[in-house]
Amino acid sequence: MNAPITPVIPRFVRTPDAALHLGLSARTLEKHRCYGTGPAYRKLGGRIVYAIADLDAWAEQGLRKSTSDPGTGTVYPAKRHYSQMVRR
């Protein structure tokens, strides 16, 4: 008898698949990477990959129960955040 085939669930995904997982465009995810506001990523050789667990953890930072809920973390927009600007 043939054993049932178990699907392989990837641990790491490239930018287009990571963006799809989060419901963002790949370009938005690239901007998050440049500004340091996005999920953790790894560079394997010349390739950027994201762990599914890291994508989910980043998205969980934005979890709110109501509009008055301050939450436990912040998911910043894909632009330079004020704390990253150099003070002169």
Number of C-alpha atoms within 10 A of each C-alpha: 3 4 5 6 6 6 6 6 7 8 11 18 17 15 19 15 17 21 19 12 14 15 9 13 15 17 13 15 21 17 16 18 16 13 16 16 20 21 20 15 17 12 9 8 6 6 9 15 19 20 18 19 13 16 20 13 13 19 16 15 14 14 15 13 8 8 7 7 9 12 14 10 13 14 14 15 13 18 13 15 12 8 7 10 8 6 6 3
